[in-house]
Amino acid sequence: MAQRIDKWLVYARFVKHRARAQELIEQGHVRINRERVAKPSHAVKENDVLTIALAGHVRVIRVLAEAERRGGPASVASLYEAVAESSETHGKLAEKQDAEAKALC
């Protein structure tokens, strides 16, 4: 399996239009396996981890499948799984730091 990242982002409903997906990629808001994607034609594969900076927060997801077309919200649930959200990550980090601080006291 391999699919263009710009098409996959549209089919997985992260953006409405392919032009917006291309814009996000060209501006450096999309990473695959921690490496910045330079071109919208870059291939995304199963088990790749995508980091997407979108609408003021960062989403980290694992690709589970290729998409054939843009589907409804129920059908895209099988395309990816959430690894972390920026607010979750920051919350967990803050909890860990608080626990470490309490252990030192």
Secondary structure, DSSP 8 states (H G I E B T S, - for coil): --EEHHHHHHHTTSSSSHHHHHHHHHTT-EEETTEE---TT-EE-TT-EEEEEETTEEEEEEE----SS---HHHHTTTEEEEEEHHHHHHHHHHHHHHHHHHH-
